[in-house]
Amino acid sequence: MLRKTMWQKIKKLCAVLIIIILLPYIITIFMNGQSMESNQNTALDDYCIGVLAKEVSSNYEDEMLKAQAVIVRTTVYSDLDELDQEKLKKPDLNSEWYQRLKEIWQETEGQVVMYGEELALVPFHQLSNGKTRSGQEVLGSDAYPYLQVKDCSKDVGSDDQMQTQVLELSGASIVSTDSAGYVLEVKIGEETCSGDSFRDTYGLPSSCFELQEFDGKTRVITRGVGHGLGMSQYMANEMAKGGKSYTEILQYFFEGTEIKEVAEILWDTE
């Protein structure tokens, strides 16, 4: 009995000694792990703020900036597995501008746009032709019912609404347009391409355009800036000026989606 009691005391003493010896190591590992994770999160946030800075203007309203911040986070998180870790560097921004965007980012911390159980596709463009496009018409799929034609009548008043340029091109004609007036197909000689491809190839500001033969060339009249799908930044900013919150802006352009926090999503899946 005495030997058994002594053995138990020896085992307890050994356990205490092991804890005393290993505790500093365990604490170091734990703290370093936290520090590494914190650094990674900071780097990811800085990268996202850098992306945000490239997509917005400093004269935008805060609520519009918040809407764009949620769009950036949703898009980046959708492609997180393919994100180049080398890109996770602090953006080279003017200090005052960076601080403003950092505050915007923190005020929408963790928030993303969800459709059902999936991160939503949240495209955006600078300026529509007066209304946004249907996702079904543009993408040829009914998987994005929240990408609907939305009225953006404020966009028509923008100084950049209509632009004209002349291309060293002849024999081009529009084959079809969608319900919002954006070009779906263009025929050039015997070749046919999409309206978006034609826009990209010739550097047009918008996928909504008219083609006119002009002295052996082609005059192009465009309306809006960008592809016209999803959120119009100009209209979103006008909505913010009118008192709309960023959540109302996002729900207007992506009707049927929900704004959730990443922590909430992870909790729901456990």
C-alpha positions in Angstrom: 0.0 0.0 0.0 2.9 2.3 1.0 4.7 1.6 -2.3 1.5 2.3 -4.3 1.1 5.6 -2.6 4.7 6.6 -3.2 4.4 5.6 -6.9 1.3 7.8 -7.3 3.2 10.7 -5.7 6.2 10.2 -8.0 3.9 10.2 -11.1 2.2 13.4 -10.0 5.6 15.0 -9.4 6.7 14.0 -12.9 3.6 15.4 -14.4 4.1 18.7 -12.7 7.7 18.8 -13.8 6.7 18.1 -17.4 4.2 20.9 -17.3 6.7 23.3 -15.8 9.3 22.4 -18.5 6.9 22.4 -21.5 4.6 25.3 -20.5 6.9 28.1 -21.9 7.3 26.1 -25.1 3.5 25.6 -25.4 2.8 29.3 -24.7 5.4 30.3 -27.3 3.8 28.0 -29.9 0.4 29.2 -29.0 1.3 32.9 -29.2 3.3 32.5 -32.4 0.4 30.6 -33.9 -2.0 33.5 -33.0 0.6 36.0 -34.3 0.9 34.2 -37.6 -2.8 33.9 -38.0 -3.2 37.6 -37.1 -0.5 38.6 -39.6 -2.2 36.6 -42.3 -5.5 38.2 -41.6 -4.0 41.6 -41.6 -2.2 40.9 -44.9 -5.5 39.7 -46.4 -7.3 42.7 -45.2 -4.7 45.1 -46.6 -4.8 43.3 -49.9 -8.6 43.7 -50.0 -8.3 47.3 -49.1 -5.8 47.7 -52.0 -8.3 46.1 -54.3 -11.1 48.4 -53.0 -8.9 51.4 -53.6 -8.5 50.6 -57.3 -12.3 50.1 -57.7 -13.6 53.3 -56.1 -13.1 57.1 -56.1 -12.4 59.3 -53.1 -15.5 61.4 -53.9 -17.8 58.4 -53.3 -20.2 58.4 -50.3 -19.3 56.2 -47.3 -22.4 54.0 -47.8 -21.4 53.3 -51.4 -17.9 52.5 -50.3 -19.2 50.1 -47.8 -21.3 48.4 -50.5 -18.2 48.1 -52.6 -16.2 46.7 -49.7 -18.7 43.9 -49.2 -18.5 43.2 -52.9 -14.7 43.0 -52.7 -14.7 40.7 -49.7 -17.3 38.4 -51.3 -15.3 38.2 -54.6 -11.9 37.6 -52.9 -13.4 35.0 -50.5 -14.9 33.2 -53.5 -11.4 32.8 -55.0 -9.5 32.4 -51.8 -8.0 29.1 -52.7 -6.5 30.6 -55.9 -5.3 33.8 -54.2 -1.6 34.4 -54.8 0.0 34.8 -51.3 2.6 37.0 -52.8 -0.1 39.6 -53.5 -1.0 39.9 -49.8 1.0 43.1 -49.3 0.0 46.4 -47.8 -1.3 48.6 -50.5 0.7 51.7 -51.4 -1.9 54.3 -50.6 -2.0 57.9 -49.4 -2.2 57.7 -45.7 -5.5 59.7 -45.3 -7.2 57.7 -48.1 -5.9 54.4 -46.7 -7.2 55.2 -43.2 -10.6 56.1 -44.6 -10.9 52.8 -46.5 -9.6 50.9 -43.6 -12.4 52.3 -41.4 -14.9 51.4 -44.2 -13.5 47.9 -44.3 -13.7 47.5 -40.5 -17.3 48.8 -40.4 -18.3 46.0 -42.7 -16.0 43.4 -41.1 -16.6 39.9 -42.2 -19.7 40.7 -44.2 -20.3 39.0 -47.6 -23.2 38.5 -50.0 -24.8 35.1 -49.9 -27.4 33.4 -52.1 -28.7 30.4 -50.3 -25.6 28.5 -49.0 -23.2 30.0 -51.5 -21.3 33.2 -51.9 -23.1 35.2 -54.5 -21.7 36.4 -57.9 -21.5 40.2 -57.4 -20.3 41.9 -60.5 -20.3 45.7 -60.8 -19.6 48.4 -63.3 -19.0 52.1 -63.2 -22.1 53.4 -65.0 -25.1 51.7 -66.7 -27.0 53.0 -69.7 -29.9 53.7 -67.5 -30.6 50.1 -66.3 -28.6 47.0 -65.4 -28.7 43.7 -67.4 -30.2 40.4 -66.8 -27.8 37.7 -65.6 -29.7 35.0 -67.5 -29.3 36.9 -70.7 -25.6 37.8 -70.2 -24.4 34.6 -68.7 -26.8 32.2 -70.4 -27.7 30.6 -67.1 -30.6 30.8 -64.6 -28.2 30.2 -61.7 -28.1 33.9 -60.8 -31.8 35.0 -60.5 -30.6 37.9 -58.3 -28.9 39.5 -61.3 -32.0 41.3 -62.7 -32.7 44.3 -64.8 -32.7 47.3 -62.4 -33.7 50.9 -63.0 -30.7 53.2 -62.9 -32.3 56.4 -64.2 -29.8 58.6 -62.3 -27.0 57.2 -64.5 -28.4 59.0 -67.5 -27.4 62.3 -66.0 -23.8 61.5 -65.7 -21.3 63.4 -67.8 -19.8 60.1 -69.0 -23.1 58.7 -70.1 -22.6 59.1 -73.9 -19.3 58.9 -75.7 -18.3 58.7 -79.3 -15.2 57.4 -81.1 -14.2 56.3 -84.6 -12.7 52.9 -85.4 -10.5 52.0 -88.3 -13.1 49.3 -89.2 -15.8 48.7 -91.8 -18.5 46.2 -92.4 -19.4 45.8 -88.7 -23.1 45.4 -87.7 -25.0 44.6 -84.5 -26.8 41.3 -84.7 -28.6 41.3 -81.4 -29.1 43.1 -78.1 -30.5 42.2 -74.8 -33.6 43.6 -73.0 -31.5 46.4 -71.4 -30.1 47.5 -74.8 -26.6 46.1 -74.4 -25.1 44.4 -77.5 -25.0 40.6 -77.4 -23.5 39.9 -80.8 -21.6 41.8 -83.5 -20.9 40.6 -87.0 -17.7 41.7 -88.7 -17.5 40.4 -92.2 -18.2 36.7 -91.9 -17.1 36.6 -88.2 -19.4 37.0 -85.2 -18.3 37.9 -81.7 -20.0 38.9 -78.5 -20.7 42.5 -77.6 -18.4 42.3 -74.6 -15.6 40.9 -76.7 -16.1 43.7 -79.3 -16.0 46.2 -76.4 -12.7 44.8 -75.0 -11.1 44.4 -78.5 -11.7 48.0 -79.5 -11.4 49.6 -76.0 -14.9 50.8 -75.9 -16.1 52.2 -72.6 -19.4 50.2 -72.6 -21.1 47.1 -74.0 -24.1 49.3 -74.9 -23.3 50.9 -78.3 -24.4 51.8 -81.8 -22.4 51.4 -84.9 -22.6 53.8 -87.9 -20.7 53.7 -91.2 -18.6 56.8 -91.5 -16.3 57.5 -94.5 -15.1 53.9 -94.7 -14.8 53.7 -91.0 -17.1 53.0 -88.1 -18.4 55.6 -85.7 -19.3 54.1 -82.3 -21.7 55.8 -79.9 -21.6 54.2 -76.4 -23.8 54.6 -73.4 -22.6 54.0 -69.9 -19.2 52.6 -68.7 -18.6 48.9 -68.3 -20.5 45.7 -68.9 -23.7 46.7 -67.3 -24.1 43.7 -65.1 -24.7 43.9 -61.3 -24.2 47.0 -59.3 -23.8 50.4 -61.0 -21.4 52.4 -58.9 -22.8 55.7 -60.1 -26.3 54.8 -59.2 -25.2 53.2 -55.9 -23.5 56.5 -55.0 -26.6 58.5 -55.9 -28.6 56.1 -53.7 -26.2 56.8 -50.9 -26.6 60.5 -51.3 -30.3 60.0 -51.0 -29.9 58.3 -47.6 -29.8 54.6 -48.6 -27.6 52.4 -46.5 -25.1 50.0 -48.0 -27.3 47.0 -47.2 -30.2 48.6 -49.0 -28.0 49.3 -52.0 -26.7 45.7 -52.2 -30.2 44.3 -51.8 -31.5 46.5 -54.5 -28.9 45.4 -57.1 -28.7 41.7 -55.9 -32.4 41.1 -55.0 -33.0 37.9 -53.1 -29.5 37.7 -51.6 -28.5 38.0 -47.9 -25.7 39.8 -46.2 -24.1 37.5 -43.7 -20.9 37.5 -41.6 -18.3 34.9 -42.3 -18.4 33.8 -38.6 -22.1 33.2 -38.9 -21.7 31.2 -42.1 -19.0 28.9 -40.4 -21.3 28.5 -37.4 -24.3 27.5 -39.5 -22.2 24.8 -41.2 -20.9 23.2 -38.0 
